[in-house]
Amino acid sequence: MGEWMPIVEVRRANLLWLVERFGEAEIARRLDVTRQRISVCATGKRNVGNALARRIEDTFGLSRGWLDSVHPDDPEQVQRLLDIVTHYLSKRQIALVLELARQLGGIKDGPEEK
């Protein structure tokens, strides 16, 4: 993970991966928190803090630090991260990143225009 990619965005992308597989309600149930808490973290309105990150990993049987790590072997996560980081990059930088990702075989289409 480079310095340009805040840990909160990596955690958010990984939380979104879990939400796609389990749903917000199931994650909230397993963590014994409100669905709203999961929703605000998944949408980026609040960050996934250290304590919640470790609790998610423990609850879902993930290795310590999994939520903090980029998983380049997962094309879906690569796409989600690209969608999130477009907020931090210029259009030219986005085009360069997309071209590199396509050359590496990690992406279908570019992120949605904002």
N, CA, C and O atoms as a GROMACS GRO file, in nm:
protein
  456
    1MET      N    1   0.085  -0.116   0.000
    1MET     CA    2   0.000   0.000   0.000
    1MET      C    3   0.089   0.122   0.000
    1MET      O    4   0.177   0.134   0.085
    2GLY      N    5   0.069   0.212  -0.094
    2GLY     CA    6   0.150   0.332  -0.102
    2GLY      C    7   0.099   0.439  -0.008
    2GLY      O    8  -0.011   0.430   0.045
    3GLU      N    9   0.180   0.543   0.012
    3GLU     CA   10   0.142   0.652   0.101
    3GLU      C   11   0.020   0.726   0.049
    3GLU      O   12  -0.053   0.786   0.128
    4TRP      N   13  -0.004   0.724  -0.081
    4TRP     CA   14  -0.118   0.795  -0.139
    4TRP      C   15  -0.250   0.726  -0.109
    4TRP      O   16  -0.356   0.783  -0.134
    5MET      N   17  -0.246   0.604  -0.057
    5MET     CA   18  -0.367   0.527  -0.031
    5MET      C   19  -0.390   0.518   0.119
    5MET      O   20  -0.328   0.435   0.186
    6PRO      N   21  -0.478   0.601   0.172
    6PRO     CA   22  -0.503   0.598   0.317
    6PRO      C   23  -0.556   0.463   0.363
    6PRO      O   24  -0.635   0.398   0.294
    7ILE      N   25  -0.512   0.420   0.481
    7ILE     CA   26  -0.555   0.292   0.538
    7ILE      C   27  -0.707   0.287   0.551
    7ILE      O   28  -0.767   0.180   0.536
    8VAL      N   29  -0.769   0.401   0.578
    8VAL     CA   30  -0.916   0.401   0.594
    8VAL      C   31  -0.984   0.358   0.465
    8VAL      O   32  -1.091   0.297   0.470
    9GLU      N   33  -0.925   0.389   0.350
    9GLU     CA   34  -0.985   0.350   0.222
    9GLU      C   35  -0.964   0.202   0.194
    9GLU      O   36  -1.050   0.137   0.135
   10VAL      N   37  -0.849   0.149   0.234
   10VAL     CA   38  -0.824   0.006   0.218
   10VAL      C   39  -0.921  -0.072   0.306
   10VAL      O   40  -0.980  -0.172   0.264
   11ARG      N   41  -0.937  -0.025   0.429
   11ARG     CA   42  -1.032  -0.092   0.520
   11ARG      C   43  -1.173  -0.085   0.463
   11ARG      O   44  -1.248  -0.182   0.469
   12ARG      N   45  -1.209   0.030   0.410
   12ARG     CA   46  -1.343   0.045   0.352
   12ARG      C   47  -1.364  -0.052   0.236
   12ARG      O   48  -1.469  -0.116   0.227
   13ALA      N   49  -1.265  -0.065   0.147
   13ALA     CA   50  -1.276  -0.158   0.033
   13ALA      C   51  -1.292  -0.301   0.083
   13ALA      O   52  -1.372  -0.377   0.028
   14ASN      N   53  -1.218  -0.338   0.186
   14ASN     CA   54  -1.229  -0.474   0.239
   14ASN      C   55  -1.362  -0.494   0.311
   14ASN      O   56  -1.420  -0.603   0.304
   15LEU      N   57  -1.411  -0.391   0.380
   15LEU     CA   58  -1.543  -0.401   0.441
   15LEU      C   59  -1.650  -0.419   0.333
   15LEU      O   60  -1.743  -0.497   0.350
   16LEU      N   61  -1.637  -0.346   0.223
   16LEU     CA   62  -1.732  -0.361   0.112
   16LEU      C   63  -1.731  -0.503   0.057
   16LEU      O   64  -1.836  -0.556   0.020
   17TRP      N   65  -1.614  -0.564   0.052
   17TRP     CA   66  -1.603  -0.704   0.009
   17TRP      C   67  -1.686  -0.793   0.102
   17TRP      O   68  -1.759  -0.881   0.057
   18LEU      N   69  -1.672  -0.770   0.233
   18LEU     CA   70  -1.749  -0.848   0.330
   18LEU      C   71  -1.899  -0.820   0.317
   18LEU      O   72  -1.980  -0.912   0.327
   19VAL      N   73  -1.935  -0.695   0.296
   19VAL     CA   74  -2.076  -0.658   0.280
   19VAL      C   75  -2.135  -0.728   0.159
   19VAL      O   76  -2.249  -0.776   0.164
   20GLU      N   77  -2.061  -0.736   0.050
   20GLU     CA   78  -2.110  -0.804  -0.070
   20GLU      C   79  -2.136  -0.953  -0.043
   20GLU      O   80  -2.228  -1.011  -0.100
   21ARG      N   81  -2.058  -1.012   0.042
   21ARG     CA   82  -2.070  -1.155   0.068
   21ARG      C   83  -2.170  -1.189   0.179
   21ARG      O   84  -2.240  -1.290   0.171
   22PHE      N   85  -2.177  -1.104   0.283
   22PHE     CA   86  -2.260  -1.136   0.399
   22PHE      C   87  -2.378  -1.040   0.419
   22PHE      O   88  -2.477  -1.078   0.482
   23GLY      N   89  -2.368  -0.920   0.367
   23GLY     CA   90  -2.471  -0.819   0.390
   23GLY      C   91  -2.445  -0.742   0.519
   23GLY      O   92  -2.386  -0.794   0.614
   24GLU      N   93  -2.489  -0.618   0.520
   24GLU     CA   94  -2.468  -0.533   0.638
   24GLU      C   95  -2.533  -0.590   0.762
   24GLU      O   96  -2.474  -0.589   0.870
   25ALA      N   97  -2.656  -0.641   0.747
   25ALA     CA   98  -2.730  -0.691   0.863
   25ALA      C   99  -2.658  -0.809   0.929
   25ALA      O  100  -2.650  -0.816   1.052
   26GLU      N  101  -2.605  -0.902   0.849
   26GLU     CA  102  -2.536  -1.018   0.904
   26GLU      C  103  -2.405  -0.978   0.971
   26GLU      O  104  -2.371  -1.030   1.078
   27ILE      N  105  -2.333  -0.886   0.910
   27ILE     CA  106  -2.208  -0.839   0.972
   27ILE      C  107  -2.240  -0.773   1.106
   27ILE      O  108  -2.174  -0.800   1.206
   28ALA      N  109  -2.341  -0.686   1.108
   28ALA     CA  110  -2.380  -0.618   1.231
   28ALA      C  111  -2.422  -0.718   1.338
   28ALA      O  112  -2.384  -0.705   1.454
   29ARG      N  113  -2.499  -0.820   1.298
   29ARG     CA  114  -2.543  -0.922   1.393
   29ARG      C  115  -2.424  -0.994   1.455
   29ARG      O  116  -2.417  -1.012   1.577
   30ARG      N  117  -2.330  -1.037   1.371
   30ARG     CA  118  -2.212  -1.110   1.421
   30ARG      C  119  -2.125  -1.024   1.511
   30ARG      O  120  -2.066  -1.074   1.607
   31LEU      N  121  -2.117  -0.894   1.480
   31LEU     CA  122  -2.034  -0.804   1.560
   31LEU      C  123  -2.108  -0.745   1.680
   31LEU      O  124  -2.048  -0.680   1.766
   32ASP      N  125  -2.239  -0.768   1.685
   32ASP     CA  126  -2.326  -0.713   1.789
   32ASP      C  127  -2.318  -0.560   1.790
   32ASP      O  128  -2.300  -0.497   1.894
   33VAL      N  129  -2.334  -0.504   1.670
   33VAL     CA  130  -2.342  -0.358   1.653
   33VAL      C  131  -2.465  -0.330   1.567
   33VAL      O  132  -2.526  -0.422   1.514
   34THR      N  133  -2.500  -0.203   1.554
   34THR     CA  134  -2.615  -0.170   1.470
   34THR      C  135  -2.577  -0.180   1.322
   34THR      O  136  -2.461  -0.165   1.284
   35ARG      N  137  -2.677  -0.205   1.241
   35ARG     CA  138  -2.657  -0.207   1.095
   35ARG      C  139  -2.611  -0.069   1.048
   35ARG      O  140  -2.530  -0.058   0.956
   36GLN      N  141  -2.661   0.034   1.113
   36GLN     CA  142  -2.623   0.171   1.076
   36GLN      C  143  -2.472   0.192   1.092
   36GLN      O  144  -2.410   0.260   1.011
   37ARG      N  145  -2.414   0.134   1.196
   37ARG     CA  146  -2.268   0.149   1.216
   37ARG      C  147  -2.191   0.089   1.099
   37ARG      O  148  -2.093   0.147   1.052
   38ILE      N  149  -2.235  -0.027   1.053
   38ILE     CA  150  -2.169  -0.090   0.938
   38ILE      C  151  -2.192  -0.005   0.813
   38ILE      O  152  -2.101   0.015   0.733
   39SER      N  153  -2.313   0.043   0.797
   39SER     CA  154  -2.348   0.123   0.679
   39SER      C  155  -2.265   0.251   0.669
   39SER      O  156  -2.215   0.283   0.561
   40VAL      N  157  -2.249   0.323   0.780
   40VAL     CA  158  -2.173   0.449   0.773
   40VAL      C  159  -2.025   0.423   0.746
   40VAL      O  160  -1.957   0.507   0.687
   41CYS      N  161  -1.975   0.309   0.790
   41CYS     CA  162  -1.835   0.273   0.759
   41CYS      C  163  -1.822   0.230   0.613
   41CYS      O  164  -1.725   0.265   0.546
   42ALA      N  165  -1.919   0.156   0.564
   42ALA     CA  166  -1.914   0.108   0.425
   42ALA      C  167  -1.928   0.223   0.325
   42ALA      O  168  -1.872   0.217   0.216
   43THR      N  169  -2.002   0.326   0.362
   43THR     CA  170  -2.020   0.440   0.272
   43THR      C  171  -1.911   0.545   0.287
   43THR      O  172  -1.904   0.640   0.208
   44GLY      N  173  -1.825   0.530   0.386
   44GLY     CA  174  -1.716   0.625   0.406
   44GLY      C  175  -1.754   0.745   0.491
   44GLY      O  176  -1.673   0.837   0.507
   45LYS      N  177  -1.874   0.746   0.547
   45LYS     CA  178  -1.914   0.858   0.633
   45LYS      C  179  -1.839   0.854   0.766
   45LYS      O  180  -1.816   0.958   0.829
   46ARG      N  181  -1.801   0.734   0.808
   46ARG     CA  182  -1.715   0.715   0.925
   46ARG      C  183  -1.608   0.614   0.887
   46ARG      O  184  -1.627   0.532   0.798
   47ASN      N  185  -1.496   0.622   0.955
   47ASN     CA  186  -1.387   0.530   0.927
   47ASN      C  187  -1.399   0.404   1.012
   47ASN      O  188  -1.459   0.405   1.120
   48VAL      N  189  -1.343   0.296   0.961
   48VAL     CA  190  -1.329   0.173   1.039
   48VAL      C  191  -1.204   0.193   1.123
   48VAL      O  192  -1.092   0.192   1.072
   49GLY      N  193  -1.222   0.210   1.252
   49GLY     CA  194  -1.109   0.231   1.344
   49GLY      C  195  -1.033   0.102   1.371
   49GLY      O  196  -1.073  -0.006   1.327
   50ASN      N  197  -0.923   0.115   1.445
   50ASN     CA  198  -0.839  -0.002   1.475
   50ASN      C  199  -0.916  -0.110   1.550
   50ASN      O  200  -0.906  -0.228   1.516
   51ALA      N  201  -0.992  -0.070   1.653
   51ALA     CA  202  -1.063  -0.168   1.735
   51ALA      C  203  -1.167  -0.244   1.651
   51ALA      O  204  -1.176  -0.366   1.659
   52LEU      N  205  -1.244  -0.171   1.570
   52LEU     CA  206  -1.344  -0.236   1.486
   52LEU      C  207  -1.278  -0.325   1.381
   52LEU      O  208  -1.328  -0.434   1.351
   53ALA      N  209  -1.168  -0.279   1.324
   53ALA     CA  210  -1.097  -0.360   1.223
   53ALA      C  211  -1.054  -0.494   1.282
   53ALA      O  212  -1.075  -0.598   1.221
   54ARG      N  213  -0.993  -0.491   1.401
   54ARG     CA  214  -0.947  -0.615   1.463
   54ARG      C  215  -1.066  -0.704   1.501
   54ARG      O  216  -1.058  -0.826   1.491
   55ARG      N  217  -1.175  -0.643   1.545
   55ARG     CA  218  -1.295  -0.719   1.583
   55ARG      C  219  -1.356  -0.788   1.461
   55ARG      O  220  -1.399  -0.903   1.469
   56ILE      N  221  -1.359  -0.718   1.348
   56ILE     CA  222  -1.409  -0.778   1.224
   56ILE      C  223  -1.323  -0.898   1.186
   56ILE      O  224  -1.375  -1.005   1.153
   57GLU      N  225  -1.191  -0.879   1.190
   57GLU     CA  226  -1.099  -0.989   1.154
   57GLU      C  227  -1.120  -1.110   1.245
   57GLU      O  228  -1.129  -1.223   1.197
   58ASP      N  229  -1.128  -1.085   1.376
   58ASP     CA  230  -1.146  -1.195   1.471
   58ASP      C  231  -1.281  -1.265   1.449
   58ASP      O  232  -1.288  -1.388   1.449
   59THR      N  233  -1.386  -1.188   1.430
   59THR     CA  234  -1.521  -1.243   1.415
   59THR      C  235  -1.535  -1.326   1.289
   59THR      O  236  -1.603  -1.429   1.289
   60PHE      N  237  -1.471  -1.282   1.180
   60PHE     CA  238  -1.486  -1.352   1.052
   60PHE      C  239  -1.370  -1.448   1.023
   60PHE      O  240  -1.360  -1.501   0.912
   61GLY      N  241  -1.284  -1.471   1.122
   61GLY     CA  242  -1.176  -1.568   1.106
   61GLY      C  243  -1.070  -1.524   1.005
   61GLY      O  244  -1.008  -1.607   0.939
   62LEU      N  245  -1.051  -1.393   0.995
   62LEU     CA  246  -0.951  -1.339   0.901
   62LEU      C  247  -0.820  -1.318   0.975
   62LEU      O  248  -0.819  -1.294   1.096
   63SER      N  249  -0.710  -1.326   0.903
   63SER     CA  250  -0.581  -1.307   0.967
   63SER      C  251  -0.566  -1.163   1.016
   63SER      O  252  -0.625  -1.070   0.960
   64ARG      N  253  -0.486  -1.146   1.120
   64ARG     CA  254  -0.463  -1.013   1.178
   64ARG      C  255  -0.402  -0.923   1.071
   64ARG      O  256  -0.302  -0.959   1.008
   65GLY      N  257  -0.462  -0.806   1.050
   65GLY     CA  258  -0.416  -0.712   0.948
   65GLY      C  259  -0.480  -0.730   0.812
   65GLY      O  260  -0.452  -0.652   0.720
   66TRP      N  261  -0.568  -0.831   0.797
   66TRP     CA  262  -0.632  -0.855   0.667
   66TRP      C  263  -0.709  -0.732   0.620
   66TRP      O  264  -0.703  -0.697   0.502
   67LEU      N  265  -0.780  -0.667   0.710
   67LEU     CA  266  -0.861  -0.552   0.673
   67LEU      C  267  -0.772  -0.434   0.628
   67LEU      O  268  -0.818  -0.347   0.554
   68ASP      N  269  -0.647  -0.432   0.674
   68ASP     CA  270  -0.554  -0.323   0.642
   68ASP      C  271  -0.474  -0.348   0.514
   68ASP      O  272  -0.394  -0.264   0.473
   69SER      N  273  -0.493  -0.464   0.453
   69SER     CA  274  -0.408  -0.504   0.341
   69SER      C  275  -0.481  -0.499   0.208
   69SER      O  276  -0.600  -0.531   0.199
   70VAL      N  277  -0.408  -0.458   0.106
   70VAL     CA  278  -0.458  -0.466  -0.031
   70VAL      C  279  -0.440  -0.610  -0.076
   70VAL      O  280  -0.337  -0.672  -0.050
   71HIS      N  281  -0.540  -0.662  -0.145
   71HIS     CA  282  -0.537  -0.801  -0.192
   71HIS      C  283  -0.536  -0.800  -0.344
   71HIS      O  284  -0.640  -0.813  -0.408
   72PRO      N  285  -0.417  -0.784  -0.404
   72PRO     CA  286  -0.408  -0.767  -0.550
   72PRO      C  287  -0.452  -0.888  -0.630
   72PRO      O  288  -0.475  -0.876  -0.751
   73ASP      N  289  -0.464  -1.004  -0.567
   73ASP     CA  290  -0.509  -1.123  -0.639
   73ASP      C  291  -0.662  -1.126  -0.653
   73ASP      O  292  -0.716  -1.217  -0.715
   74ASP      N  293  -0.729  -1.028  -0.594
   74ASP     CA  294  -0.875  -1.020  -0.602
   74ASP      C  295  -0.914  -0.905  -0.695
   74ASP      O  296  -0.912  -0.790  -0.653
   75PRO      N  297  -0.950  -0.934  -0.820
   75PRO     CA  298  -0.984  -0.829  -0.916
   75PRO      C  299  -1.099  -0.740  -0.870
   75PRO      O  300  -1.102  -0.621  -0.903
   76GLU      N  301  -1.193  -0.795  -0.793
   76GLU     CA  302  -1.303  -0.713  -0.742
   76GLU      C  303  -1.250  -0.606  -0.646
   76GLU      O  304  -1.295  -0.491  -0.650
   77GLN      N  305  -1.155  -0.644  -0.560
   77GLN     CA  306  -1.101  -0.546  -0.467
   77GLN      C  307  -1.019  -0.441  -0.542
   77GLN      O  308  -1.025  -0.323  -0.509
   78VAL      N  309  -0.944  -0.483  -0.641
   78VAL     CA  310  -0.868  -0.388  -0.721
   78VAL      C  311  -0.963  -0.286  -0.782
   78VAL      O  312  -0.934  -0.166  -0.780
   79GLN      N  313  -1.074  -0.331  -0.835
   79GLN     CA  314  -1.173  -0.240  -0.894
   79GLN      C  315  -1.230  -0.146  -0.790
   79GLN      O  316  -1.242  -0.026  -0.814
   80ARG      N  317  -1.267  -0.199  -0.672
   80ARG     CA  318  -1.323  -0.114  -0.565
   80ARG      C  319  -1.223  -0.009  -0.523
   80ARG      O  320  -1.259   0.107  -0.504
   81LEU      N  321  -1.097  -0.049  -0.506
   81LEU     CA  322  -0.994   0.047  -0.466
   81LEU      C  323  -0.976   0.156  -0.570
   81LEU      O  324  -0.960   0.273  -0.536
   82LEU      N  325  -0.979   0.118  -0.696
   82LEU     CA  326  -0.968   0.218  -0.802
   82LEU      C  327  -1.084   0.315  -0.797
   82LEU      O  328  -1.066   0.436  -0.816
   83ASP      N  329  -1.203   0.264  -0.773
   83ASP     CA  330  -1.320   0.351  -0.762
   83ASP      C  331  -1.304   0.449  -0.646
   83ASP      O  332  -1.340   0.566  -0.658
   84ILE      N  333  -1.252   0.401  -0.534
   84ILE     CA  334  -1.235   0.486  -0.415
   84ILE      C  335  -1.124   0.589  -0.434
   84ILE      O  336  -1.143   0.706  -0.400
   85VAL      N  337  -1.009   0.547  -0.489
   85VAL     CA  338  -0.895   0.639  -0.496
   85VAL      C  339  -0.911   0.747  -0.602
   85VAL      O  340  -0.834   0.843  -0.603
   86THR      N  341  -1.006   0.733  -0.691
   86THR     CA  342  -1.023   0.839  -0.791
   86THR      C  343  -1.048   0.973  -0.726
   86THR      O  344  -1.023   1.078  -0.785
   87HIS      N  345  -1.096   0.970  -0.604
   87HIS     CA  346  -1.117   1.093  -0.528
   87HIS      C  347  -0.985   1.167  -0.504
   87HIS      O  348  -0.983   1.290  -0.494
   88TYR      N  349  -0.874   1.094  -0.496
   88TYR     CA  350  -0.744   1.150  -0.462
   88TYR      C  351  -0.657   1.181  -0.584
   88TYR      O  352  -0.551   1.243  -0.569
   89LEU      N  353  -0.699   1.141  -0.703
   89LEU     CA  354  -0.613   1.153  -0.820
   89LEU      C  355  -0.671   1.247  -0.926
   89LEU      O  356  -0.792   1.269  -0.933
   90SER      N  357  -0.582   1.302  -1.007
   90SER     CA  358  -0.625   1.382  -1.122
   90SER      C  359  -0.673   1.286  -1.231
   90SER      O  360  -0.647   1.166  -1.224
   91LYS      N  361  -0.742   1.340  -1.332
   91LYS     CA  362  -0.790   1.256  -1.443
   91LYS      C  363  -0.674   1.187  -1.515
   91LYS      O  364  -0.685   1.071  -1.554
   92ARG      N  365  -0.562   1.257  -1.532
   92ARG     CA  366  -0.445   1.198  -1.598
   92ARG      C  367  -0.389   1.083  -1.516
   92ARG      O  368  -0.356   0.977  -1.570
   93GLN      N  369  -0.379   1.102  -1.386
   93GLN     CA  370  -0.329   0.996  -1.299
   93GLN      C  371  -0.423   0.876  -1.302
   93GLN      O  372  -0.378   0.762  -1.302
   94ILE      N  373  -0.553   0.901  -1.304
   94ILE     CA  374  -0.651   0.793  -1.311
   94ILE      C  375  -0.631   0.714  -1.440
   94ILE      O  376  -0.631   0.590  -1.438
   95ALA      N  377  -0.614   0.784  -1.551
   95ALA     CA  378  -0.595   0.717  -1.680
   95ALA      C  379  -0.470   0.629  -1.678
   95ALA      O  380  -0.472   0.518  -1.731
   96LEU      N  381  -0.363   0.677  -1.617
   96LEU     CA  382  -0.239   0.599  -1.609
   96LEU      C  383  -0.258   0.474  -1.523
   96LEU      O  384  -0.212   0.366  -1.559
   97VAL      N  385  -0.326   0.490  -1.410
   97VAL     CA  386  -0.350   0.375  -1.322
   97VAL      C  387  -0.438   0.272  -1.392
   97VAL      O  388  -0.411   0.152  -1.383
   98LEU      N  389  -0.542   0.317  -1.460
   98LEU     CA  390  -0.631   0.225  -1.531
   98LEU      C  391  -0.557   0.150  -1.641
   98LEU      O  392  -0.577   0.029  -1.659
   99GLU      N  393  -0.473   0.220  -1.714
   99GLU     CA  394  -0.398   0.155  -1.821
   99GLU      C  395  -0.303   0.049  -1.763
   99GLU      O  396  -0.293  -0.061  -1.817
  100LEU      N  397  -0.236   0.082  -1.656
  100LEU     CA  398  -0.148  -0.015  -1.592
  100LEU      C  399  -0.227  -0.136  -1.543
  100LEU      O  400  -0.185  -0.250  -1.563
  101ALA      N  401  -0.341  -0.112  -1.480
  101ALA     CA  402  -0.424  -0.222  -1.430
  101ALA      C  403  -0.473  -0.310  -1.545
  101ALA      O  404  -0.474  -0.432  -1.533
  102ARG      N  405  -0.512  -0.249  -1.655
  102ARG     CA  406  -0.557  -0.328  -1.771
  102ARG      C  407  -0.444  -0.414  -1.825
  102ARG      O  408  -0.464  -0.531  -1.858
  103GLN      N  409  -0.323  -0.355  -1.832
  103GLN     CA  410  -0.209  -0.431  -1.880
  103GLN      C  411  -0.178  -0.549  -1.789
  103GLN      O  412  -0.131  -0.654  -1.834
  104LEU      N  413  -0.204  -0.531  -1.660
  104LEU     CA  414  -0.181  -0.640  -1.565
  104LEU      C  415  -0.298  -0.737  -1.560
  104LEU      O  416  -0.291  -0.841  -1.494
  105GLY      N  417  -0.406  -0.704  -1.631
  105GLY     CA  418  -0.521  -0.793  -1.637
  105GLY      C  419  -0.615  -0.785  -1.519
  105GLY      O  420  -0.692  -0.878  -1.495
  106GLY      N  421  -0.610  -0.674  -1.442
  106GLY     CA  422  -0.690  -0.665  -1.320
  106GLY      C  423  -0.821  -0.592  -1.332
  106GLY      O  424  -0.897  -0.592  -1.235
  107ILE      N  425  -0.854  -0.529  -1.445
  107ILE     CA  426  -0.977  -0.450  -1.450
  107ILE      C  427  -1.058  -0.473  -1.575
  107ILE      O  428  -1.005  -0.502  -1.682
  108LYS      N  429  -1.189  -0.459  -1.559
  108LYS     CA  430  -1.282  -0.467  -1.672
  108LYS      C  431  -1.301  -0.328  -1.731
  108LYS      O  432  -1.268  -0.306  -1.848
  109ASP      N  433  -1.352  -0.234  -1.653
  109ASP     CA  434  -1.381  -0.099  -1.700
  109ASP      C  435  -1.324   0.001  -1.599
  109ASP      O  436  -1.282  -0.037  -1.490
  110GLY      N  437  -1.324   0.127  -1.638
  110GLY     CA  438  -1.276   0.231  -1.548
  110GLY      C  439  -1.378   0.263  -1.440
  110GLY      O  440  -1.492   0.218  -1.445
  111PRO      N  441  -1.334   0.342  -1.342
  111PRO     CA  442  -1.427   0.381  -1.235
  111PRO      C  443  -1.532   0.476  -1.289
  111PRO      O  444  -1.515   0.539  -1.393
  112GLU      N  445  -1.642   0.486  -1.215
  112GLU     CA  446  -1.749   0.575  -1.256
  112GLU      C  447  -1.704   0.719  -1.246
  112GLU      O  448  -1.634   0.756  -1.151
  113GLU      N  449  -1.742   0.801  -1.341
  113GLU     CA  450  -1.711   0.943  -1.340
  113GLU      C  451  -1.791   1.009  -1.231
  113GLU      O  452  -1.908   0.974  -1.210
  114LYS      N  453  -1.731   1.102  -1.161
  114LYS     CA  454  -1.801   1.173  -1.053
  114LYS      C  455  -1.846   1.307  -1.098
  114LYS      O  456  -1.907   1.381  -1.021
   0.00000   0.00000   0.00000
